[in-house]
Amino acid sequence: MNQLKALKKIAVICIGLMASSSAFSMEMTGCVLENNKILSLTNLDSVPTYSYGTTKKNELTLSDDVSGIRVYKNHIGFSGGAILYIRFQNGDYSYVAFNGRGKGWDFSGLIVYKGKKMIMSKSCESDYLEFDLDRVNALNDPANFVSAPDSAFYK
């Protein structure tokens, strides 16, 4: 089981490196989601890049250096917990790498919105997304609309 976990971590890193069109950066994170897709965030300290897919097929890559793509970050603290996220906006869609904990809940994974409506949330299988927002090269999110998915409350 530990070998499988190690292989999945290697796959996350490899997918991120293959999808990244920017200069190599050590600021990266990722996880295998509950649907067995890989969420990978690379170049967070330079040109943040989001990748989603499998080891065989990258389904979506969004990068801050592509016209029309915006990247935002935010930290929302509250009594008993906090939410950290990086949001990649592509038109009306937002792909949010989310990490949050509160009293009685926690969630680390991907949330997808169309406008302000949540259309998908998938948690990381075993690992948490780890990123230092101070090192992420993105604007603070003016929207402030991200919240924990309902699935966070049923763990």
Phi and psi in degrees as GROMACS dihedral restraints (atoms count N, CA, C in turn):
[ dihedral_restraints ]
;  ai    aj    ak    al  type     phi  dphi    fc
    3     4     5     6     1   -65.3    20    10
    4     5     6     7     1   -34.0    20    10
    6     7     8     9     1   -65.9    20    10
    7     8     9    10     1   -40.3    20    10
    9    10    11    12     1   -63.0    20    10
   10    11    12    13     1   -43.1    20    10
   12    13    14    15     1   -61.7    20    10
   13    14    15    16     1   -43.0    20    10
   15    16    17    18     1   -64.2    20    10
   16    17    18    19     1   -41.2    20    10
   18    19    20    21     1   -64.2    20    10
   19    20    21    22     1   -38.7    20    10
   21    22    23    24     1   -65.0    20    10
   22    23    24    25     1   -40.0    20    10
   24    25    26    27     1   -62.6    20    10
   25    26    27    28     1   -42.3    20    10
   27    28    29    30     1   -62.4    20    10
   28    29    30    31     1   -40.7    20    10
   30    31    32    33     1   -62.6    20    10
   31    32    33    34     1   -40.9    20    10
   33    34    35    36     1   -59.7    20    10
   34    35    36    37     1   -46.8    20    10
   36    37    38    39     1   -65.1    20    10
   37    38    39    40     1   -44.0    20    10
   39    40    41    42     1   -63.8    20    10
   40    41    42    43     1   -44.4    20    10
   42    43    44    45     1   -59.8    20    10
   43    44    45    46     1   -44.3    20    10
   45    46    47    48     1   -62.0    20    10
   46    47    48    49     1   -42.6    20    10
   48    49    50    51     1   -67.9    20    10
   49    50    51    52     1   -38.9    20    10
   51    52    53    54     1   -67.6    20    10
   52    53    54    55     1   -37.0    20    10
   54    55    56    57     1   -78.8    20    10
   55    56    57    58     1   -22.1    20    10
   57    58    59    60     1   -74.2    20    10
   58    59    60    61     1   128.3    20    10
   60    61    62    63     1  -100.0    20    10
   61    62    63    64     1     0.4    20    10
   63    64    65    66     1  -100.7    20    10
   64    65    66    67     1   176.9    20    10
   66    67    68    69     1   -60.3    20    10
   67    68    69    70     1   148.9    20    10
   69    70    71    72     1   -61.6    20    10
   70    71    72    73     1   137.8    20    10
   72    73    74    75     1  -138.5    20    10
   73    74    75    76     1   144.6    20    10
   75    76    77    78     1   -83.9    20    10
   76    77    78    79     1   -11.0    20    10
   78    79    80    81     1   -81.7    20    10
   79    80    81    82     1    99.8    20    10
   81    82    83    84     1  -149.3    20    10
   82    83    84    85     1   157.9    20    10
   84    85    86    87     1  -155.7    20    10
   85    86    87    88     1   170.5    20    10
   87    88    89    90     1   171.8    20    10
   88    89    90    91     1   174.4    20    10
   90    91    92    93     1  -162.4    20    10
   91    92    93    94     1   165.3    20    10
   93    94    95    96     1   -90.6    20    10
   94    95    96    97     1   125.4    20    10
   96    97    98    99     1   -83.1    20    10
   97    98    99   100     1   167.4    20    10
   99   100   101   102     1   -61.7    20    10
  100   101   102   103     1   -20.1    20    10
  102   103   104   105     1   -92.6    20    10
  103   104   105   106     1    13.6    20    10
  105   106   107   108     1    66.3    20    10
  106   107   108   109     1    13.5    20    10
  108   109   110   111     1   -87.4    20    10
  109   110   111   112     1   158.5    20    10
  111   112   113   114     1  -107.3    20    10
  112   113   114   115     1   126.1    20    10
  114   115   116   117     1  -100.9    20    10
  115   116   117   118     1   124.1    20    10
  117   118   119   120     1  -133.0    20    10
  118   119   120   121     1   131.3    20    10
  120   121   122   123     1  -120.3    20    10
  121   122   123   124     1   122.2    20    10
  123   124   125   126     1  -127.4    20    10
  124   125   126   127     1   167.4    20    10
  126   127   128   129     1    52.9    20    10
  127   128   129   130     1    35.7    20    10
  129   130   131   132     1   -62.0    20    10
  130   131   132   133     1   -27.9    20    10
  132   133   134   135     1   -90.9    20    10
  133   134   135   136     1    -0.4    20    10
  135   136   137   138     1  -130.3    20    10
  136   137   138   139     1   -79.7    20    10
  138   139   140   141     1  -122.8    20    10
  139   140   141   142     1    88.2    20    10
  141   142   143   144     1   -52.8    20    10
  142   143   144   145     1   134.3    20    10
  144   145   146   147     1  -132.5    20    10
  145   146   147   148     1   130.8    20    10
  147   148   149   150     1  -106.6    20    10
  148   149   150   151     1   134.6    20    10
  150   151   152   153     1  -134.8    20    10
  151   152   153   154     1   143.5    20    10
  153   154   155   156     1  -141.6    20    10
  154   155   156   157     1   131.8    20    10
  156   157   158   159     1   160.8    20    10
  157   158   159   160     1  -154.8    20    10
  159   160   161   162     1  -115.3    20    10
  160   161   162   163     1   177.8    20    10
  162   163   164   165     1   -66.9    20    10
  163   164   165   166     1   -22.1    20    10
  165   166   167   168     1   -95.2    20    10
  166   167   168   169     1   -25.8    20    10
  168   169   170   171     1  -146.6    20    10
  169   170   171   172     1   118.0    20    10
  171   172   173   174     1   -81.5    20    10
  172   173   174   175     1   116.9    20    10
  174   175   176   177     1   -86.6    20    10
  175   176   177   178     1   -29.6    20    10
  177   178   179   180     1  -155.3    20    10
  178   179   180   181     1   132.9    20    10
  180   181   182   183     1  -129.4    20    10
  181   182   183   184     1   129.8    20    10
  183   184   185   186     1  -126.1    20    10
  184   185   186   187     1   132.2    20    10
  186   187   188   189     1  -135.2    20    10
  187   188   189   190     1   143.9    20    10
  189   190   191   192     1   -63.7    20    10
  190   191   192   193     1   -16.2    20    10
  192   193   194   195     1   -91.9    20    10
  193   194   195   196     1     8.6    20    10
  195   196   197   198     1  -102.6    20    10
  196   197   198   199     1   133.7    20    10
  198   199   200   201     1   -56.0    20    10
  199   200   201   202     1   134.4    20    10
  201   202   203   204     1    91.2    20    10
  202   203   204   205     1   -12.9    20    10
  204   205   206   207     1   -96.3    20    10
  205   206   207   208     1   129.9    20    10
  207   208   209   210     1  -120.3    20    10
  208   209   210   211     1   142.7    20    10
  210   211   212   213     1  -122.4    20    10
  211   212   213   214     1   130.9    20    10
  213   214   215   216     1  -129.6    20    10
  214   215   216   217     1   159.1    20    10
  216   217   218   219     1  -135.9    20    10
  217   218   219   220     1   159.0    20    10
  219   220   221   222     1  -161.8    20    10
  220   221   222   223     1   153.0    20    10
  222   223   224   225     1  -129.0    20    10
  223   224   225   226     1   123.4    20    10
  225   226   227   228     1  -121.1    20    10
  226   227   228   229     1   112.2    20    10
  228   229   230   231     1   -97.7    20    10
  229   230   231   232     1   147.8    20    10
  231   232   233   234     1  -153.6    20    10
  232   233   234   235     1   169.4    20    10
  234   235   236   237     1   -59.0    20    10
  235   236   237   238     1   117.1    20    10
  237   238   239   240     1    89.0    20    10
  238   239   240   241     1     7.6    20    10
  240   241   242   243     1   175.2    20    10
  241   242   243   244     1  -168.7    20    10
  243   244   245   246     1  -163.4    20    10
  244   245   246   247     1   158.8    20    10
  246   247   248   249     1  -124.7    20    10
  247   248   249   250     1   132.6    20    10
  249   250   251   252     1  -122.0    20    10
  250   251   252   253     1   136.8    20    10
  252   253   254   255     1  -152.9    20    10
  253   254   255   256     1   158.4    20    10
  255   256   257   258     1  -123.7    20    10
  256   257   258   259     1   124.5    20    10
  258   259   260   261     1  -114.1    20    10
  259   260   261   262     1   124.8    20    10
  261   262   263   264     1  -103.4    20    10
  262   263   264   265     1   114.5    20    10
  264   265   266   267     1  -102.7    20    10
  265   266   267   268     1   128.3    20    10
  267   268   269   270     1  -131.1    20    10
  268   269   270   271     1    96.0    20    10
  270   271   272   273     1    64.6    20    10
  271   272   273   274     1  -128.4    20    10
  273   274   275   276     1   -83.0    20    10
  274   275   276   277     1    -5.5    20    10
  276   277   278   279     1  -100.5    20    10
  277   278   279   280     1   140.4    20    10
  279   280   281   282     1  -125.8    20    10
  280   281   282   283     1   131.0    20    10
  282   283   284   285     1  -111.8    20    10
  283   284   285   286     1   112.6    20    10
  285   286   287   288     1  -114.5    20    10
  286   287   288   289     1   117.8    20    10
  288   289   290   291     1   -83.8    20    10
  289   290   291   292     1   114.3    20    10
  291   292   293   294     1  -120.2    20    10
  292   293   294   295     1   138.9    20    10
  294   295   296   297     1  -141.5    20    10
  295   296   297   298     1   115.7    20    10
  297   298   299   300     1  -150.4    20    10
  298   299   300   301     1   151.3    20    10
  300   301   302   303     1  -143.6    20    10
  301   302   303   304     1   146.4    20    10
  303   304   305   306     1  -152.3    20    10
  304   305   306   307     1  -172.7    20    10
  306   307   308   309     1   -66.9    20    10
  307   308   309   310     1   110.8    20    10
  309   310   311   312     1    85.5    20    10
  310   311   312   313     1     5.1    20    10
  312   313   314   315     1  -150.7    20    10
  313   314   315   316     1   157.3    20    10
  315   316   317   318     1  -156.2    20    10
  316   317   318   319     1   151.7    20    10
  318   319   320   321     1  -155.2    20    10
  319   320   321   322     1   132.2    20    10
  321   322   323   324     1  -136.6    20    10
  322   323   324   325     1   123.8    20    10
  324   325   326   327     1   164.7    20    10
  325   326   327   328     1  -148.5    20    10
  327   328   329   330     1  -116.0    20    10
  328   329   330   331     1   133.3    20    10
  330   331   332   333     1  -124.5    20    10
  331   332   333   334     1   132.6    20    10
  333   334   335   336     1  -115.7    20    10
  334   335   336   337     1   132.8    20    10
  336   337   338   339     1  -119.0    20    10
  337   338   339   340     1   146.0    20    10
  339   340   341   342     1  -113.8    20    10
  340   341   342   343     1   111.5    20    10
  342   343   344   345     1    65.4    20    10
  343   344   345   346     1  -125.5    20    10
  345   346   347   348     1  -105.6    20    10
  346   347   348   349     1     8.0    20    10
  348   349   350   351     1   -93.5    20    10
  349   350   351   352     1   124.3    20    10
  351   352   353   354     1   -72.1    20    10
  352   353   354   355     1   125.0    20    10
  354   355   356   357     1  -112.1    20    10
  355   356   357   358     1   -13.2    20    10
  357   358   359   360     1  -160.6    20    10
  358   359   360   361     1   143.3    20    10
  360   361   362   363     1  -143.9    20    10
  361   362   363   364     1   131.8    20    10
  363   364   365   366     1  -134.0    20    10
  364   365   366   367     1   125.7    20    10
  366   367   368   369     1   -87.1    20    10
  367   368   369   370     1   157.2    20    10
  369   370   371   372     1   -67.1    20    10
  370   371   372   373     1   141.6    20    10
  372   373   374   375     1   -61.4    20    10
  373   374   375   376     1   -50.3    20    10
  375   376   377   378     1  -138.1    20    10
  376   377   378   379     1   -35.8    20    10
  378   379   380   381     1   -94.1    20    10
  379   380   381   382     1   158.7    20    10
  381   382   383   384     1   -96.1    20    10
  382   383   384   385     1   147.7    20    10
  384   385   386   387     1   -68.6    20    10
  385   386   387   388     1   132.7    20    10
  387   388   389   390     1  -123.0    20    10
  388   389   390   391     1   120.9    20    10
  390   391   392   393     1  -151.5    20    10
  391   392   393   394     1   150.1    20    10
  393   394   395   396     1  -103.1    20    10
  394   395   396   397     1   107.5    20    10
  396   397   398   399     1   -58.7    20    10
  397   398   399   400     1   -28.9    20    10
  399   400   401   402     1   -64.4    20    10
  400   401   402   403     1   -23.3    20    10
  402   403   404   405     1   -99.4    20    10
  403   404   405   406     1    -3.2    20    10
  405   406   407   408     1   -84.1    20    10
  406   407   408   409     1   125.0    20    10
  408   409   410   411     1   -83.6    20    10
  409   410   411   412     1    81.6    20    10
  411   412   413   414     1  -153.6    20    10
  412   413   414   415     1   157.9    20    10
  414   415   416   417     1   -75.2    20    10
  415   416   417   418     1   152.0    20    10
  417   418   419   420     1   -66.2    20    10
  418   419   420   421     1   137.4    20    10
  420   421   422   423     1   -71.2    20    10
  421   422   423   424     1   117.8    20    10
  423   424   425   426     1   -76.6    20    10
  424   425   426   427     1   -18.1    20    10
  426   427   428   429     1   -75.2    20    10
  427   428   429   430     1   -42.4    20    10
  429   430   431   432     1    54.2    20    10
  430   431   432   433     1    34.7    20    10
  432   433   434   435     1  -103.1    20    10
  433   434   435   436     1    -2.6    20    10
  435   436   437   438     1   -77.3    20    10
  436   437   438   439     1   135.2    20    10
  438   439   440   441     1  -138.6    20    10
  439   440   441   442     1   167.2    20    10
  441   442   443   444     1   -66.8    20    10
  442   443   444   445     1   139.4    20    10
  444   445   446   447     1   -71.0    20    10
  445   446   447   448     1   156.5    20    10
  447   448   449   450     1   -55.1    20    10
  448   449   450   451     1   -33.2    20    10
  450   451   452   453     1   -62.3    20    10
  451   452   453   454     1   -21.3    20    10
  453   454   455   456     1   -66.1    20    10
  454   455   456   457     1   -23.3    20    10
  456   457   458   459     1   -90.7    20    10
  457   458   459   460     1    -2.6    20    10
  459   460   461   462     1  -114.5    20    10
  460   461   462   463     1    27.5    20    10
